Amino acid sequence: MYMVEVFKTNVNNREHARTFLTQMQRIHADYKANFDLEDRDRILRVECISGTVIPSVIINLLRKSGFEGEVLEDEVIIPHA
């Protein structure tokens, strides 16, 4: 089983995203991540197959890289009857 955490970020171009992902991989080799820069929230999706994604670690790494990030909370949509 693996864990996935999704973050809203202000990373705004592919070069910055690539640099951040490379840096994150060096520090956390068990994390696999990707950005969706087309989404208005500039989504960062992080998976960990050997444990837990620690949101504060990702947020701190974003800040050290000059970016902001926050956990994107799950939305539960309840259909109307």
N, CA and C atoms as a LAMMPS dump frame, in Angstrom:
ITEM: TIMESTEP
0
ITEM: NUMBER OF ATOMS
243
ITEM: BOX BOUNDS ff ff ff
-5.0000000000000000e+02 5.0000000000000000e+02
-5.0000000000000000e+02 5.0000000000000000e+02
-5.0000000000000000e+02 5.0000000000000000e+02
ITEM: ATOMS id mol type element x y z
1 1 1 N 0.847 -1.192 0
2 1 2 C 0 0 0
3 1 3 C 0.882 1.242 0
4 2 1 N 0.439 2.275 -0.658
5 2 2 C 1.199 3.508 -0.682
6 2 3 C 0.298 4.677 -0.331
7 3 1 N 0.944 5.761 0.072
8 3 2 C 0.206 6.955 0.465
9 3 3 C 0.414 8.037 -0.581
10 4 1 N -0.636 8.806 -0.838
11 4 2 C -0.567 9.936 -1.764
12 4 3 C -1.038 11.178 -1.025
13 5 1 N -0.305 12.263 -1.196
14 5 2 C -0.704 13.558 -0.635
15 5 3 C -0.691 14.556 -1.783
16 6 1 N -1.668 15.459 -1.794
17 6 2 C -1.797 16.444 -2.873
18 6 3 C -1.675 17.84 -2.273
19 7 1 N -0.86 18.682 -2.928
20 7 2 C -0.583 20.026 -2.44
21 7 3 C -0.964 21.072 -3.481
22 8 1 N -1.46 22.184 -2.998
23 8 2 C -1.683 23.384 -3.805
24 8 3 C -0.391 24.188 -3.687
25 9 1 N 0.178 24.642 -4.819
26 9 2 C 1.451 25.373 -4.782
27 9 3 C 1.38 26.64 -5.634
28 10 1 N 2.46 27.409 -5.571
29 10 2 C 2.586 28.558 -6.465
30 10 3 C 3.741 28.37 -7.459
31 11 1 N 4.154 27.121 -7.671
32 11 2 C 5.174 26.82 -8.684
33 11 3 C 4.534 27.099 -10.037
34 12 1 N 5.166 27.971 -10.841
35 12 2 C 4.463 28.451 -12.03
36 12 3 C 5.094 28.117 -13.375
37 13 1 N 6.194 27.357 -13.382
38 13 2 C 6.721 26.945 -14.684
39 13 3 C 7.43 25.597 -14.579
40 14 1 N 7.608 24.972 -15.726
41 14 2 C 8.157 23.611 -15.766
42 14 3 C 9.594 23.542 -15.257
43 15 1 N 10.38 24.555 -15.537
44 15 2 C 11.771 24.55 -15.077
45 15 3 C 11.838 24.547 -13.553
46 16 1 N 11.032 25.408 -12.913
47 16 2 C 10.994 25.425 -11.446
48 16 3 C 10.496 24.091 -10.909
49 17 1 N 9.48 23.532 -11.551
50 17 2 C 8.931 22.244 -11.122
51 17 3 C 9.994 21.151 -11.227
52 18 1 N 10.7 21.106 -12.336
53 18 2 C 11.737 20.099 -12.545
54 18 3 C 12.852 20.231 -11.512
55 19 1 N 13.269 21.468 -11.24
56 19 2 C 14.314 21.707 -10.245
57 19 3 C 13.866 21.24 -8.868
58 20 1 N 12.627 21.575 -8.501
59 20 2 C 12.105 21.159 -7.198
60 20 3 C 12.04 19.634 -7.097
61 21 1 N 11.524 18.971 -8.126
62 21 2 C 11.391 17.515 -8.096
63 21 3 C 12.749 16.831 -7.983
64 22 1 N 13.75 17.35 -8.673
65 22 2 C 15.104 16.801 -8.579
66 22 3 C 15.64 16.944 -7.165
67 23 1 N 15.452 18.122 -6.579
68 23 2 C 15.906 18.368 -5.21
69 23 3 C 15.184 17.445 -4.222
70 24 1 N 13.882 17.292 -4.39
71 24 2 C 13.106 16.437 -3.498
72 24 3 C 13.572 14.987 -3.599
73 25 1 N 13.841 14.503 -4.813
74 25 2 C 14.301 13.126 -5.01
75 25 3 C 15.642 12.871 -4.338
76 26 1 N 16.518 13.866 -4.338
77 26 2 C 17.817 13.71 -3.678
78 26 3 C 17.654 13.519 -2.178
79 27 1 N 16.703 14.222 -1.605
80 27 2 C 16.493 14.188 -0.154
81 27 3 C 15.589 13.027 0.251
82 28 1 N 14.568 12.762 -0.538
83 28 2 C 13.561 11.739 -0.221
84 28 3 C 13.419 10.786 -1.403
85 29 1 N 14.334 9.844 -1.506
86 29 2 C 14.345 8.921 -2.644
87 29 3 C 13.104 8.036 -2.7
88 30 1 N 12.414 7.873 -1.568
89 30 2 C 11.219 7.026 -1.551
90 30 3 C 9.956 7.782 -1.958
91 31 1 N 10.081 9.082 -2.243
92 31 2 C 8.942 9.873 -2.715
93 31 3 C 8.977 9.937 -4.236
94 32 1 N 7.826 9.792 -4.839
95 32 2 C 7.67 9.963 -6.283
96 32 3 C 6.646 11.079 -6.453
97 33 1 N 6.939 12.067 -7.294
98 33 2 C 6.054 13.231 -7.374
99 33 3 C 5.952 13.76 -8.793
100 34 1 N 4.88 14.537 -9.011
101 34 2 C 4.712 15.239 -10.277
102 34 3 C 3.838 16.465 -10.048
103 35 1 N 3.958 17.413 -10.964
104 35 2 C 3.171 18.643 -10.925
105 35 3 C 2.117 18.616 -12.019
106 36 1 N 1 19.261 -11.752
107 36 2 C 0.004 19.588 -12.772
108 36 3 C -0.078 21.11 -12.792
109 37 1 N 0.739 21.717 -13.645
110 37 2 C 0.801 23.18 -13.714
111 37 3 C -0.35 23.763 -14.521
112 38 1 N -1.111 22.923 -15.196
113 38 2 C -2.288 23.377 -15.94
114 38 3 C -3.448 23.677 -14.992
115 39 1 N -3.475 22.998 -13.86
116 39 2 C -4.528 23.204 -12.859
117 39 3 C -4.348 24.57 -12.212
118 40 1 N -5.432 25.239 -11.897
119 40 2 C -5.337 26.584 -11.304
120 40 3 C -4.628 26.571 -9.952
121 41 1 N -4.626 25.414 -9.267
122 41 2 C -3.951 25.296 -7.972
123 41 3 C -2.509 24.823 -8.101
124 42 1 N -2.031 24.642 -9.319
125 42 2 C -0.653 24.192 -9.583
126 42 3 C -0.293 23.017 -8.665
127 43 1 N -0.975 21.935 -8.894
128 43 2 C -0.963 20.757 -8.035
129 43 3 C 0.391 20.048 -8.016
130 44 1 N 0.822 19.7 -6.821
131 44 2 C 1.959 18.808 -6.611
132 44 3 C 1.4 17.545 -5.975
133 45 1 N 1.592 16.412 -6.636
134 45 2 C 1.108 15.123 -6.136
135 45 3 C 2.323 14.313 -5.72
136 46 1 N 2.343 13.873 -4.454
137 46 2 C 3.489 13.145 -3.91
138 46 3 C 3.025 11.773 -3.423
139 47 1 N 3.729 10.729 -3.864
140 47 2 C 3.452 9.358 -3.436
141 47 3 C 4.64 8.831 -2.649
142 48 1 N 4.35 7.956 -1.688
143 48 2 C 5.401 7.25 -0.968
144 48 3 C 4.988 5.79 -0.882
145 49 1 N 5.791 4.905 -1.48
146 49 2 C 5.428 3.492 -1.474
147 49 3 C 6.01 2.75 -0.277
148 50 1 N 6.904 3.386 0.457
149 50 2 C 7.535 2.689 1.578
150 50 3 C 7.166 3.282 2.931
151 51 1 N 6.194 4.147 2.972
152 51 2 C 5.829 4.76 4.244
153 51 3 C 4.791 5.841 4.043
154 52 1 N 4.968 6.924 4.771
155 52 2 C 4.002 8.009 4.799
156 52 3 C 4.601 9.277 4.213
157 53 1 N 3.815 10.003 3.444
158 53 2 C 4.212 11.338 2.999
159 53 3 C 3.991 12.271 4.184
160 54 1 N 5.023 12.992 4.555
161 54 2 C 4.923 13.923 5.679
162 54 3 C 4.737 15.323 5.101
163 55 1 N 3.507 15.866 5.175
164 55 2 C 3.217 17.153 4.539
165 55 3 C 4.155 18.281 4.965
166 56 1 N 4.497 18.355 6.242
167 56 2 C 5.358 19.455 6.702
168 56 3 C 6.732 19.41 6.042
169 57 1 N 7.224 18.218 5.738
170 57 2 C 8.516 18.08 5.064
171 57 3 C 8.433 18.666 3.654
172 58 1 N 7.361 18.352 2.935
173 58 2 C 7.18 18.86 1.572
174 58 3 C 6.99 20.374 1.591
175 59 1 N 6.165 20.866 2.506
176 59 2 C 5.906 22.31 2.603
177 59 3 C 7.185 23.059 2.947
178 60 1 N 7.985 22.529 3.877
179 60 2 C 9.252 23.177 4.227
180 60 3 C 10.221 23.179 3.053
181 61 1 N 10.267 22.093 2.304
182 61 2 C 11.141 22.035 1.135
183 61 3 C 10.69 23.028 0.066
184 62 1 N 9.38 23.147 -0.129
185 62 2 C 8.868 24.166 -1.052
186 62 3 C 9.316 25.555 -0.611
187 63 1 N 9.17 25.86 0.671
188 63 2 C 9.552 27.183 1.19
189 63 3 C 11.042 27.442 1.022
190 64 1 N 11.867 26.433 1.313
191 64 2 C 13.316 26.59 1.139
192 64 3 C 13.674 26.837 -0.323
193 65 1 N 12.816 26.374 -1.221
194 65 2 C 13.035 26.568 -2.654
195 65 3 C 12.405 27.858 -3.166
196 66 1 N 11.778 28.629 -2.258
197 66 2 C 11.194 29.912 -2.639
198 66 3 C 9.736 29.85 -3.043
199 67 1 N 9.062 28.763 -2.707
200 67 2 C 7.663 28.589 -3.087
201 67 3 C 6.788 28.411 -1.859
202 68 1 N 5.49 28.461 -2.092
203 68 2 C 4.512 28.202 -1.036
204 68 3 C 3.737 26.947 -1.403
205 69 1 N 3.233 26.281 -0.392
206 69 2 C 2.419 25.098 -0.629
207 69 3 C 1.567 24.781 0.578
208 70 1 N 0.452 24.138 0.314
209 70 2 C -0.431 23.694 1.393
210 70 3 C -1.132 22.422 0.949
211 71 1 N -1.49 21.609 1.925
212 71 2 C -2.207 20.373 1.615
213 71 3 C -3.561 20.737 1.035
214 72 1 N -3.894 20.103 -0.066
215 72 2 C -5.201 20.293 -0.68
216 72 3 C -6.139 19.28 -0.04
217 73 1 N -7.099 19.784 0.687
218 73 2 C -8.02 18.913 1.417
219 73 3 C -8.926 18.167 0.451
220 74 1 N -9.273 16.952 0.831
221 74 2 C -10.208 16.155 0.035
222 74 3 C -11.57 16.817 0.042
223 75 1 N -12.219 16.814 -1.111
224 75 2 C -13.592 17.308 -1.204
225 75 3 C -14.513 16.116 -1.348
226 76 1 N -15.5 16.066 -0.507
227 76 2 C -16.495 15.007 -0.605
228 76 3 C -17.755 15.622 -1.195
229 77 1 N -18.164 15.107 -2.33
230 77 2 C -19.361 15.621 -2.995
231 77 3 C -20.489 14.624 -2.767
232 78 1 N -21.527 15.11 -2.143
233 78 2 C -22.685 14.269 -1.862
234 78 3 C -23.777 14.626 -2.862
235 79 1 N -24.154 13.658 -3.696
236 79 2 C -25.199 13.954 -4.69
237 79 3 C -26.54 14.193 -4.012
238 80 1 N -27.293 15.102 -4.585
239 80 2 C -28.637 15.386 -4.065
240 80 3 C -29.591 14.297 -4.535
241 81 1 N -30.495 13.932 -3.651
242 81 2 C -31.457 12.867 -3.984
243 81 3 C -32.57 13.389 -4.858
